[in-house]
Amino acid sequence: MKKRKCAGRYLTNILWLVFSLASSTLAQSSANFVTSDSTTHGSWQGTYGTNGYFLANGPQISSLSFGMFAVQNQSGWTWATNTTDPRALQTDAQGDRLAAAWYSASSFSFDVNLTDGNAHQIALYALDWENAGRAETIQIVDGNSPDTVLSTQSIVSGFTGGIYLLWNISGHVKINVMVSGGLNAVISGVFFDSAKPAAPLIGSMNSTTFLVGTQDTFGVTASGFPTPMLSEAGVLPSGVTFNATTGVLSGTPAAGTNGSYPLVFTASNNVGSNTQNFTLSVNLATNAAAAFVGSDTTTEGNWQRKYGADGYSIGNTNYQSLPGYAILTPENELGWAWALSTTDPRALVMPGGSGAIASCWYSNPAFDFDVNITDGNSHQIALYALDWGNDGRAETIQIVDANNPTNVLSTQSISSFRGGIYLVWNISGHVKINVTLNSGLNPVVSGVFFGGSAGAVAGGTPVSVITTSLAIGQQGTAYSATLAGSGGMTPYTWSIVSGAVPTGLSLNSSNGTISGTPAASGSSALSVQVTDSSSPAQTANVSLTLTITPAILATVTASLPSGHVGMAYSQMLTATGGTAPYAWTLTSGALPVGLTLNSSTGLISGTPTAATNATVLTFEVADSTNPTAQTSTASFAITIIGTSVLLSWDASSSSATWGYNVYRSNVSGSGFTRINLSPVSALTYADTLVASGQTYYYVVTAVDSSGNESGFSNQIQESIP
């Protein structure tokens, strides 16, 4: 390669924040996250910003050739000017750097409207310069429909070295930068480049649970560019379908379809594909059930000794505190209070022991309670009825299946309840409690109480564990499964009497929830015990297996840099997830002559011996998961540059200098055409598009950040052998 020198002069500098284009092409708004980069730091030139760049409180291009960019609701701050700290963004070819940021104590936005109908890469550079513990969330929404969220990425504290977040975007989007920790949210620069092809990656969870007879949905999501197509393989339960266009698994599982359904979802585009092993579990819906436990005429209004440990609702008052597992709705009722404050022991004690109240729900001839137990467990419910005025009331309490009212689950009749009576059931599912007059003025209920305590009314069905299997989890993905019990006396206490949950998970002894983020894959055999609150306590055991699959294998590398003939080349392919070690293979295309792939490390290295145009290569990485390895494929283009002319020139003497344009012609003194896509910040430029046997003529101009341009420098010529 040969070098020539030329010189130029320079004009003026104008700073602005909004850049627009007259013509436009409507495109659908999209944002696909590509990757993050914490190694480039502030040395963005040559890596980002080929098509445009905007530095906070610093240099910015005059306009985007393909749309509009605006910063909204921001303030500006400069930490340091003319610094050599590598975290600060480059501002010129002389090595100067700027540490500055747009910021807000709550949030600010970038409005980006790409009007050429194409996708473009955008990179945001975030820098916690003074290590102030900042954390922030970047949310990209549809610019025309702000409620439509296209992508969300979080930057946790610790980006004092600087981090780039990269997306492929199209159409009109708004990028919201929101504080999630520390002083404020900051972004130091925004950079535009051509969209980089990215292999698909399915990011949604690898399992879900539907209930027989219940409508449900689950969304499968995948990133990548171009936008990947989704497909599903495997047998779905009757009543459930998968929409490949929307990525939604939905429907109502038919009767008899309970069980486990192994599925495979695949996301594909012209770069590659990504598969995910998925488990759809279909469980039997919790049947409505009501087992009568007994009655209690001795406790009277002092309910807190025996009832309501989980929650309560007192008739015709504001005293209500319902448990998270229950929905209680009185229907067709009226309210009445016999005594707002009394010491009569039959009146219900107000929560906190601040007196007692004699009140009720009533109607004539009937009213009801809609009770929905939503956690799949059986819970104790007690109704307190009081014929305060000794008016000869008699009534029937009938519990029916709310979804099938002809299915009567329990019936109890009471009379002569002047002293107050509690009726106690163990109830699961969705029921209606109908209170109907038999004789007297009207039917009444004074309170509904959820849960009991040790020493409460005994009887009813024995305690049991109704959970028969646990959902499959995935390494590194949040997991939650709740054990369900039935019978006995609530509340329950859960424990593991044999085995242990995988590392990263724990069992909540109060609600039976196994949750956390599993740290490793494998299967764990557990013996789970439930203990009820009766006296003496009842117990029941069940043996379960909890399986954790390896994390999804995905290729991290997004692109390959170009190489040069005769110069050493080295680029590492990287992946995440699965089970190490990995094995790399080249499945399509051929590496340029002189380069080799190390299958164990993924390193592409060597010295190219011949120039090649962009060659698309497809790589597959396989992990060590047994018995079936996970695989991930990705395709990248690699270019080897051959003969070139390397130009160099002296720096412009103007302080407003931002960059340089390089022009070439096939004739001396005229016909010059610019050959660089954007202003060159360095004092050198390699012209790689030259042909043997030709003579070329070059000149250079200087430009400022507003696009103003100097005249041509002196001309140089180069003949290519």
C-alpha positions in Angstrom: 0.0 0.0 0.0 1.2 3.5 -0.8 0.8 6.8 1.1 0.3 10.4 -0.3 -0.2 13.7 1.5 -2.5 16.6 0.8 -3.8 19.5 2.9 -7.1 21.4 3.3 -8.7 24.4 5.0 -11.9 24.7 7.0 -15.1 26.8 7.7 -17.6 27.2 10.6 -19.2 25.2 13.4 -22.9 25.1 14.3 -24.5 22.9 17.1 -28.1 21.7 17.0 -30.2 18.9 18.5 -32.9 18.3 15.8 -32.2 17.0 12.3 -34.9 16.3 9.7 -35.4 15.1 6.1 -37.9 16.4 3.7 -39.1 13.2 2.0 -40.3 10.2 4.0 -41.3 6.5 3.6 -43.7 5.0 6.1 -42.3 2.0 7.9 -43.6 -0.2 10.7 -42.0 0.7 14.0 -39.7 -2.0 15.4 -36.8 -2.3 17.8 -34.8 -5.5 18.1 -32.0 -5.6 20.7 -28.7 -6.7 19.2 -26.1 -6.7 22.0 -24.2 -4.6 24.5 -20.5 -3.5 24.3 -18.5 -2.6 27.4 -15.0 -2.9 25.8 -15.0 -0.1 23.2 -15.4 2.6 25.9 -15.2 6.1 24.4 -13.2 5.1 21.2 -16.3 5.0 19.0 -14.7 6.3 15.8 -14.3 3.5 13.3 -16.8 1.3 15.2 -20.0 3.3 15.5 -21.5 6.4 13.9 -20.8 5.6 10.3 -24.2 7.0 9.3 -24.5 9.6 12.0 -23.5 10.6 15.6 -24.8 12.9 18.3 -22.6 13.6 21.3 -24.1 15.3 24.4 -22.8 18.8 24.7 -20.4 18.0 21.9 -20.0 17.5 18.1 -23.0 16.3 16.1 -23.7 15.8 12.5 -25.9 18.4 10.7 -28.6 16.0 9.5 -29.5 12.3 9.1 -29.9 11.4 5.5 -32.7 9.0 6.4 -34.8 10.6 9.0 -35.1 12.8 12.1 -33.5 12.7 15.6 -34.5 14.8 18.6 -33.6 14.9 22.3 -36.6 15.7 24.6 -37.0 16.7 28.3 -33.2 16.6 28.9 -30.6 18.7 30.6 -27.0 18.8 29.7 -23.9 18.3 31.8 -20.1 18.2 31.2 -17.8 16.4 33.5 -14.6 17.0 31.7 -13.4 18.6 28.4 -10.2 17.8 26.5 -9.5 14.7 28.7 -7.5 11.7 27.7 -9.6 9.3 29.9 -10.5 6.5 27.5 -14.0 6.3 28.8 -14.7 9.8 27.4 -16.0 10.0 23.8 -13.6 11.0 21.1 -14.3 14.4 19.6 -11.5 14.8 17.0 -8.6 13.2 15.3 -6.1 14.7 17.6 -7.0 12.5 20.5 -9.3 14.9 22.4 -12.1 13.5 24.4 -15.3 14.8 26.0 -17.1 13.4 29.1 -20.6 14.8 29.0 -24.2 13.6 29.2 -27.8 14.3 28.6 -29.5 13.7 31.9 -32.7 13.9 34.0 -33.6 13.1 37.6 -36.6 11.1 36.3 -36.6 10.4 32.6 -35.8 11.9 29.1 -36.3 10.7 25.6 -34.9 10.4 22.1 -37.5 10.8 19.3 -36.2 8.8 16.3 -38.2 8.8 13.0 -36.5 6.8 10.3 -38.2 7.8 7.0 -36.4 5.7 4.4 -38.4 2.6 5.1 -35.2 0.7 6.2 -33.9 -0.6 9.5 -30.8 1.1 11.0 -28.6 0.2 13.9 -28.6 2.7 16.8 -26.1 2.6 19.6 -26.6 4.4 22.9 -23.5 5.1 25.1 -24.1 5.3 28.8 -21.4 6.3 31.2 -21.5 6.6 35.0 -18.5 8.9 35.0 -18.1 9.5 38.7 -19.2 6.0 39.8 -22.3 7.4 41.4 -24.2 4.1 41.6 -26.5 4.9 38.7 -28.9 2.3 37.3 -31.3 3.0 34.5 -33.9 1.4 32.2 -34.0 2.0 28.4 -37.5 1.5 27.0 -38.3 1.8 23.3 -41.9 2.4 22.4 -43.8 2.9 19.2 -43.6 6.7 18.4 -47.2 6.7 17.1 -48.5 4.4 19.9 -46.6 5.0 23.1 -48.4 2.2 25.0 -46.8 -0.3 22.6 -43.5 -1.3 24.2 -41.0 -2.7 21.6 -37.9 -3.4 23.8 -36.7 -2.9 27.3 -33.2 -3.1 28.6 -31.9 -2.4 32.1 -28.4 -1.1 32.9 -27.5 -2.1 36.4 -25.1 -0.1 38.6 -21.5 -0.6 37.5 -21.2 1.1 34.1 -18.5 3.4 35.2 -16.4 2.0 32.3 -19.1 3.0 29.8 -21.5 0.7 27.9 -23.1 0.7 24.4 -26.5 -0.8 23.9 -27.3 -1.6 20.3 -30.7 -2.1 18.6 -31.8 -2.5 15.0 -34.8 -0.1 14.7 -37.2 1.0 11.9 -40.0 3.5 11.6 -40.9 6.0 14.3 -39.8 5.1 17.8 -39.3 6.9 21.1 -36.5 5.8 23.3 -37.2 6.6 27.0 -34.3 6.7 29.4 -35.6 6.2 33.0 -33.9 6.3 36.4 -34.0 3.1 38.3 -31.2 3.9 40.8 -28.7 6.6 41.8 -28.6 10.3 41.0 -30.1 10.4 37.5 -30.3 8.8 34.1 -27.6 9.6 31.7 -26.7 9.0 28.0 -23.4 10.4 26.5 -23.9 9.7 22.8 -26.1 8.3 20.1 -24.7 6.6 17.0 -26.3 5.5 13.8 -25.0 2.7 11.5 -26.5 0.4 8.9 -28.6 -2.4 10.4 -26.5 -5.4 11.3 -28.1 -8.8 10.7 -28.6 -10.6 14.0 -29.4 -14.3 14.6 -32.7 -14.9 16.3 -32.9 -15.5 20.1 -36.1 -16.7 21.9 -36.2 -14.8 25.1 -39.5 -15.9 26.7 -39.7 -18.5 29.4 -39.5 -22.2 28.4 -42.6 -23.4 30.2 -46.2 -22.4 31.2 -49.2 -24.0 32.7 -52.8 -24.0 31.5 -55.9 -25.3 33.3 -58.5 -27.7 31.8 -61.6 -25.8 30.8 -60.0 -22.3 31.4 -59.0 -19.9 28.7 -55.4 -18.9 28.8 -52.6 -17.4 26.7 -48.8 -17.3 26.6 -46.6 -15.1 24.3 -43.4 -16.5 22.7 -41.0 -13.6 22.0 -37.8 -13.6 19.9 -35.3 -10.9 19.0 -33.2 -10.8 15.8 -32.8 -8.9 12.5 -34.5 -9.3 10.1 -37.5 -10.0 12.4 -37.6 -13.7 12.8 -40.5 -16.0 11.9 -41.8 -18.3 14.6 -42.9 -21.9 14.2 -44.0 -24.7 16.6 -43.4 -28.4 16.6 -45.1 -30.9 18.9 -48.6 -32.1 19.7 -50.8 -29.4 21.3 -53.7 -30.4 23.6 -57.2 -30.2 22.1 -58.5 -26.7 22.3 -55.1 -25.0 22.2 -53.5 -23.4 19.1 -50.3 -21.5 18.3 -50.4 -18.4 16.1 -47.1 -18.2 14.3 -47.7 -14.6 13.2 -48.3 -13.2 16.7 -46.3 -15.8 18.6 -49.3 -16.4 21.0 -50.1 -19.9 22.4 -53.8 -19.7 23.4 -57.0 -21.6 24.0 -59.1 -23.6 26.4 -57.7 -27.1 27.1 -60.5 -29.7 26.6 -61.6 -32.2 29.2 -59.2 -35.1 29.5 -56.2 -33.2 28.2 -54.4 -32.7 31.5 -50.7 -33.7 31.2 -47.3 -32.5 30.0 -46.8 -31.5 26.4 -43.2 -31.1 25.1 -43.0 -28.6 22.3 -40.2 -27.0 20.3 -40.4 -23.4 19.2 -38.1 -22.2 16.4 -37.3 -18.6 15.5 -35.7 -18.2 12.0 -34.5 -15.4 9.7 -32.0 -15.3 6.9 -29.1 -15.1 9.4 -29.9 -18.2 11.3 -32.3 -19.9 13.6 -32.8 -20.6 17.4 -34.8 -23.4 18.9 -36.3 -23.6 22.4 -37.5 -26.8 24.1 -40.7 -25.8 25.8 -43.1 -27.6 28.2 -46.8 -26.9 28.3 -48.3 -28.3 31.4 -52.1 -28.7 31.5 -53.5 -29.2 35.0 -56.9 -30.1 36.2 -58.8 -27.0 37.3 -59.4 -27.0 41.0 -62.9 -28.4 41.4 -65.4 -26.6 43.5 -65.7 -28.4 46.8 -67.2 -27.8 50.2 -66.7 -30.3 53.1 -68.7 -29.4 56.2 -66.4 -29.5 59.3 -68.8 -28.7 62.1 -70.7 -26.0 64.1 -69.7 -24.0 67.1 -72.1 -22.3 69.5 -69.7 -21.6 72.4 -67.3 -19.0 70.9 -70.0 -16.4 70.3 -68.7 -13.0 69.2 -65.1 -13.6 70.3 -64.1 -14.9 66.8 -60.4 -14.0 67.0 -59.7 -17.0 69.3 -60.6 -19.5 66.6 -61.4 -18.0 63.3 -60.2 -15.4 60.7 -56.4 -16.0 61.0 -56.3 -15.5 57.2 -59.0 -12.8 56.8 -62.5 -11.6 57.7 -65.5 -9.6 56.6 -68.1 -8.3 59.2 -71.6 -7.5 57.9 -72.6 -3.9 57.2 -69.3 -2.5 58.4 -66.0 -1.4 56.8 -64.2 -4.1 58.8 -62.9 -6.4 56.1 -59.4 -7.9 55.4 -59.5 -10.6 52.8 -56.7 -13.1 52.2 -54.8 -13.0 48.9 -56.3 -16.4 47.9 -59.9 -15.4 48.1 -62.5 -13.1 46.4 -65.6 -12.5 48.5 -68.7 -10.8 47.0 -72.0 -10.5 48.9 -74.9 -10.5 46.4 -78.5 -9.4 46.6 -78.0 -8.4 50.3 -79.0 -5.4 52.5 -77.2 -4.3 55.6 -78.4 -3.7 59.2 -76.9 -2.9 62.6 -78.7 -3.8 65.8 -76.0 -2.2 68.0 -73.0 -0.2 66.9 -71.3 -0.6 70.2 -72.1 -3.1 72.8 -70.6 -5.4 75.5 -73.0 -8.2 74.7 -70.7 -11.3 74.2 -72.8 -12.4 71.2 -71.8 -9.3 69.2 -68.7 -9.7 67.0 -65.5 -8.2 68.5 -64.2 -5.4 66.2 -60.6 -6.1 64.9 -58.1 -4.8 67.4 -60.4 -5.4 70.4 -62.0 -1.9 70.4 -65.5 -3.0 71.3 -68.1 -5.1 69.6 -70.8 -4.6 67.0 -74.1 -6.4 66.3 -74.7 -6.2 62.6 -75.6 -8.4 59.6 -76.3 -8.9 56.0 -79.9 -9.8 55.3 -82.6 -10.0 52.6 -86.0 -11.6 52.1 -86.3 -14.3 51.1 -82.6 -15.0 50.2 -79.1 -13.6 49.5 -75.8 -15.2 48.7 -72.0 -14.9 48.9 -69.8 -15.5 45.8 -66.6 -17.0 47.0 -63.7 -17.7 44.7 -60.6 -19.5 46.1 -57.9 -18.8 43.5 -54.8 -20.5 44.7 -55.9 -24.1 44.1 -55.9 -25.0 47.8 -58.7 -25.9 50.2 -59.3 -23.3 52.9 -61.4 -23.1 56.0 -64.4 -20.7 55.9 -66.7 -20.0 58.8 -70.1 -18.1 58.7 -71.4 -16.6 61.9 -75.2 -16.3 62.1 -77.0 -14.4 65.0 -80.7 -14.0 65.7 -80.0 -10.9 67.8 -83.7 -10.2 68.7 -84.7 -13.8 69.2 -87.2 -13.4 66.3 -87.6 -17.1 65.6 -85.4 -17.1 62.5 -84.6 -20.4 60.7 -82.6 -20.6 57.6 -80.7 -22.9 55.2 -77.1 -22.4 54.1 -76.6 -24.2 50.7 -73.2 -24.2 48.9 -73.2 -24.8 45.1 -70.6 -24.9 42.3 -70.6 -21.4 41.0 -70.0 -22.6 37.4 -72.7 -25.3 37.7 -75.3 -24.1 40.2 -77.2 -27.4 40.0 -74.3 -29.1 41.6 -75.0 -28.8 45.4 -71.9 -29.3 47.4 -73.2 -28.9 51.0 -76.5 -28.0 52.8 -76.9 -27.0 56.5 -80.1 -25.7 58.2 -80.1 -23.7 61.5 -82.7 -22.5 63.9 -82.8 -21.1 67.5 -79.5 -19.3 67.1 -80.1 -16.4 69.5 -76.7 -17.1 71.1 -74.9 -17.1 67.7 -73.6 -20.1 65.7 -70.6 -20.6 63.5 -70.8 -23.0 60.5 -67.4 -24.2 59.3 -66.4 -25.7 55.9 -63.2 -26.5 54.0 -63.8 -24.9 50.6 -61.9 -24.9 47.3 -62.6 -23.5 43.9 -65.4 -21.1 43.0 -68.6 -21.5 45.0 -71.9 -19.7 45.8 -73.1 -19.7 49.4 -76.9 -19.3 49.3 -78.6 -18.1 52.5 -82.4 -18.8 52.3 -85.2 -18.0 54.8 -87.1 -21.0 56.3 -89.1 -19.0 58.9 -89.1 -15.8 60.8 -88.3 -12.2 59.7 -85.4 -12.8 57.2 -82.2 -14.8 56.9 -79.0 -13.2 58.4 -75.3 -13.7 58.5 -73.1 -11.4 60.7 -69.6 -12.4 59.5 -67.4 -14.5 57.2 -64.0 -15.7 58.4 -61.2 -17.3 56.5 -58.7 -19.7 58.1 -58.6 -20.9 61.7 -56.0 -21.6 64.4 -54.8 -24.5 66.5 -57.6 -25.8 68.6 -60.3 -24.8 66.1 -63.2 -27.1 65.2 -61.9 -30.5 64.2 -63.4 -33.0 61.7 -63.9 -33.0 58.0 -61.6 -34.7 55.4 -58.0 -35.6 56.2 -55.3 -33.4 55.0 -53.6 -34.4 51.7 -51.3 -33.0 49.1 -53.0 -32.7 45.7 -49.9 -31.5 43.8 -48.7 -34.5 41.7 -46.0 -32.9 39.6 -43.8 -29.8 39.4 -43.3 -27.6 36.4 -40.0 -27.9 34.7 -37.6 -24.9 35.3 -34.6 -23.5 33.4 -31.2 -22.6 34.7 -30.9 -18.8 35.2 -34.6 -18.1 34.7 -37.0 -17.1 37.5 -39.0 -20.1 38.7 -42.2 -20.4 40.8 -44.5 -23.3 41.6 -47.0 -23.5 44.4 -47.8 -26.7 46.3 -51.5 -27.4 46.9 -53.2 -29.1 49.8 -56.7 -30.2 50.7 -58.7 -31.2 53.8 -57.6 -30.9 57.4 -57.5 -27.4 59.0 -55.8 -24.4 57.4 -53.4 -22.7 57.5 -50.9 -25.3 56.4 -47.2 -25.6 57.1 -45.0 -27.0 54.3 -41.6 -28.7 54.6 -39.1 -30.9 52.7 -38.4 -34.0 54.7 -36.1 -35.7 52.2 -34.0 -34.3 49.4 -33.3 -30.6 48.7 -34.5 -28.0 46.2 -31.9 -27.0 43.5 -29.4 -24.3 44.5 -31.1 -20.9 44.1 -34.6 -22.1 45.0 -36.3 -22.1 48.4 -39.6 -23.3 49.8 -41.9 -20.9 51.6 -43.3 -22.9 54.5 -46.3 -20.7 54.9 -47.8 -20.7 51.4 -46.0 -23.8 49.8 -44.3 -21.8 47.0 -41.0 -23.0 45.6 -39.4 -20.0 44.0 -36.1 -18.4 43.0 -33.6 -18.6 40.2 -32.0 -22.0 39.7 -28.2 -21.8 39.5 -27.6 -25.2 37.8 -29.4 -27.8 35.8 -30.4 -31.3 36.9 -33.2 -33.2 38.6 -33.9 -33.2 42.4 -36.0 -35.9 44.1 -38.1 -34.4 47.0 -40.3 -35.7 49.7 -42.7 -32.8 50.6 -44.8 -32.8 53.8 -47.9 -30.7 54.6 -49.0 -30.2 58.2 -52.4 -28.7 59.0 -53.5 -26.6 62.0 -55.7 -29.1 63.8 -54.9 -30.4 67.3 -53.4 -32.9 67.1 -51.9 -31.9 63.8 -52.4 -34.0 60.6 -49.6 -34.6 58.1 -49.4 -35.9 54.5 -46.4 -36.6 52.3 -45.8 -36.7 48.5 -42.8 -37.6 46.4 -42.0 -35.1 43.6 -39.2 -34.5 41.1 -38.1 -31.0 40.2 -36.2 -30.8 36.9 -34.1 -27.8 35.9 -33.0 -27.7 32.2 -29.9 -25.9 31.1 -30.1 -22.3 30.1 -30.9 -21.6 26.4 -27.8 -21.7 24.2 -27.4 -18.6 22.1 -24.7 -17.1 19.9 -23.5 -13.8 21.3 -21.2 -12.7 18.4 -23.2 -10.3 16.1 -20.8 -9.6 13.3 -17.2 -10.3 12.0 -14.8 -7.4 11.3 -13.1 -7.1 7.9 -9.5 -8.3 7.4 -6.7 -7.3 5.1 -4.4 -9.3 2.9 -1.1 -10.0 4.6 -2.2 -8.8 8.0 -2.9 -11.1 11.0 -6.6 -11.7 11.7 -8.1 -12.8 15.0 -11.8 -12.9 16.1 -13.4 -15.0 18.8 -16.9 -16.4 18.3 -18.8 -16.4 21.7 -21.9 -18.0 23.0 -23.9 -18.0 26.2 -26.2 -20.5 28.0 -26.3 -24.2 27.6 -23.7 -26.5 29.2 -19.9 -25.8 28.6 -17.7 -26.8 26.9 -18.9 -25.7 23.4 -18.0 -27.1 20.0 -18.0 -24.8 17.0 -18.4 -25.9 13.3 -18.7 -24.0 10.0 -21.8 -25.4 8.4 -22.1 -23.2 5.3 -19.6 -21.2 3.3 -15.8 -21.3 3.4 -13.3 -19.2 5.4 -11.1 -16.9 3.3 -7.8 -18.6 2.3 -5.3 -18.4 5.2 -7.9 -18.4 8.0 -8.9 -21.4 10.2 -11.6 -22.0 12.9 -10.6 -23.6 16.3 -13.6 -25.8 17.0 -12.9 -25.9 20.8 -12.5 -22.1 21.4 -14.4 -20.6 18.4 -11.3 -18.5 17.4 -11.0 -17.5 13.8 -7.4 -16.7 13.1 -4.6 -16.6 10.5 -3.3 -14.3 7.8 -5.5 -13.8 4.7 -3.6 -14.4 1.5 -6.2 -13.2 -1.0 -8.9 -10.5 -1.2 -12.6 -11.6 -1.0 -15.9 -9.8 -1.2 -18.4 -10.1 1.6 -18.7 -13.9 2.1 -21.6 -15.2 4.3 -20.5 -17.9 6.7 -22.9 -19.9 8.9 -21.6 -21.3 12.2 -23.1 -23.7 14.6 -22.3 -24.0 18.3 -23.2 -27.1 20.2 -23.1 -27.4 24.0 -22.5 -30.5 26.2 -26.1 -31.0 27.5 -26.9 -34.7 27.9 -28.6 -36.7 26.4 -29.4 -34.1 23.7 -27.1 -31.2 23.0 -28.5 -27.7 22.4 -27.4 -26.0 19.2 -27.5 -22.4 18.0 -26.6 -21.2 14.5 -25.7 -17.7 13.3 -24.5 -16.3 10.0 -22.0 -13.5 9.4 -20.3 -11.8 6.4 -16.6 -11.4 6.3 -14.6 -9.3 3.8 -10.9 -9.5 3.1 -9.6 -6.2 1.6 -6.9 -6.5 -1.0 -5.1 -3.7 -3.0 -5.7 -0.2 -1.6 -4.4 3.3 -1.6 -3.6 4.8 1.8 -3.9 8.6 1.9 -2.7 10.9 4.6 -2.8 14.6 5.1 -1.9 17.4 7.5 -4.5 18.6 10.0 -6.5 21.7 9.2 -5.4 24.8 11.2 -9.0 25.7 12.0 -10.2 25.1 15.5 -13.7 24.3 14.2 -12.4 21.3 12.3 -14.6 18.2 12.7 -13.7 15.9 9.9 -12.6 15.5 6.3 -14.1 14.4 3.0 -12.0 12.5 0.5 -12.7 12.9 -3.3 -11.4 10.8 -6.2 -11.4 11.2 -10.0 -10.1 9.3 -13.0 -9.0 12.5 -14.7 -6.7 15.3 -13.4 -8.3 18.5 -12.1 -12.0 17.7 -12.5 -14.7 15.1 -12.1 -14.1 14.5 -8.3 -16.6 12.3 -6.4 -16.7 11.8 -2.7 -15.7 8.3 -1.7 -16.2 8.3 2.1 -19.7 7.7 3.6 -19.3 10.2 6.5 -16.6 12.7 7.5 -13.3 11.1 8.4 -12.0 12.0 11.8 -8.5 10.6 11.4 -5.8 12.1 9.1 -5.7 8.9 7.0 -8.1 7.1 4.7 -7.8 3.8 2.8 -9.3 3.6 -0.6 -10.0 -0.1 -1.1 -12.1 0.2 -4.3 -9.2 0.6 -6.8 -8.5 -1.5 -9.9 -5.2 -2.6 -11.4 -3.9 -0.5 -14.4 -5.8 2.6 -13.4 -4.5 6.1 -12.3 -6.5 8.0 -9.7 -6.5 11.6 -8.6 -7.3 12.6 -5.0 -8.2 15.8 -3.1 -9.4 16.4 0.5 -11.8 19.0 2.0 -12.4 19.9 5.6 -15.9 20.1 7.1 -17.4 21.4 10.3 -20.1 19.7 12.5 -22.8 21.6 10.5 -21.7 20.2 7.2 -20.0 23.3 5.9 -17.1 22.4 3.7 -13.8 24.0 2.6 -12.4 24.0 -0.9 -10.3 21.2 -2.4 -6.7 20.6 -1.2 -3.8 20.2 -3.6 -4.2 17.2 -5.8 -2.2 14.0 -5.7 -2.2 11.0 -8.1 -1.6 7.3 -7.7 -1.2 4.6 -10.4 -2.2 1.1 -9.5 0.1 -1.6 -11.0 
